Amino acid sequence: MTSEEQLALIKKNPIGVGCGGLSLLLAVGLYFRSDAIPAAEAELAQKVAEAERLAANLNYSDKLEEQLNGLVAANKAIDAGIIRASQVGTNTQYFYKLESETGVKLVEFRPLPVAPAAKGVKSVFTPVGFSVSAQGSLPQILDFLRLLESGTRYSRVLTASVSGNVTTRKVPLTLSLTVELLGLP
């Protein structure tokens, strides 16, 4: 086919030739830009995630003051339930208060040594242990345990044993506990 014949074919079908040329150009452009599509999709996904995060921040920011006040109040409540390991008098006073409220008699009460924190573990709080022996009737001992577990201090009973005289039921029961209270060093 000569150049004159080619020119005549182009003049006869200008739309078809134009569309074919345009399709060829678009195919070449798509081929060379195809490596940029995954990068553009990743960037789009990142920008969409950022936009969603900012929209959520705007949505939740209207209650931020209330949430801060709630956290401050909760922190004060937690701080009120924590003992200080160095304040032995205040700590013993807590158990004497439980004794007077329940009617049990504290036979033995002694603080246990504070265990050092494990290496590599960062903890603000430390358990403060106590060994407690109390005498009383079964309802008194149960009240003592109930007040200890649901009282103003955060406590955990590690060991507990109740003993009494099986033959003579009038003798008071003896409760022996090892208790940990949540505290600060």
Buried (B, 14 or more C-beta within 10 A) or exposed (E): EEEEEEEEEEEEEEEEBEEEEEEEEEEEEEEEEEEEEEEEEEEEEEEEEEEEEEEEEEEEEEEEEEEEEEEEEEEEEEEEBBBEBEEEEEBBEBBEEBBEEBEBEBEEBEBBEBEEEEEEEEEEEBBBBBBBBBBBBEEBBBBBBEBBEEBEBBBEEBEEEBEBEEEEEEEBBBBBBBBBBBBBE
